């Protein structure tokens, strides 16, 4: 994790006092390691976190790919999921999936001190009775309805349009 996650932390973002640099890096490390533990505990297969500052600031966003249980014909499962979660059926990776977007409130007891916008995609694995969910989360600029936060959601949606299955 040191090489892959923290190589982009060579310089602390603007606004972080120079004498707080090590404490800032330690806090980022603690949070990323906590995210990795939480993702693993929830069945996460992959965790994606931006690790390089853009424009002098770290982007507070991530997404997790996880395998989830689901039984039945994909069309029926997705229709039920869309209905239950107020999601929408969309094309993803040459098949159909469900996209759901929502805002999660702060959970101070869990160390979450701000609102976060989430986007979940659920798609069937081809030729298997398995399902994947890709869950995006961002606090954006602290306002879940701001233009900046919406742009991050649009970026994630664009990323999902590139999702493809390949036989390896």
Secondary structure, DSSP 8 states (H G I E B T S, - for coil): -HHHHHGGGSS--TTS-GGGHHHHHHHHHHHHHHHHHHHHHTTEEEEEE--S-BTTB---EEEEEEEE---S-HHHHHHHHHHHHT-EEEEETTEEEEEEEEEE--BGGGTB-S-EEEEEEEEE-TTSS-EEEEEEEE-TTS-TTSHHHHHHHHHHHHHHTT------
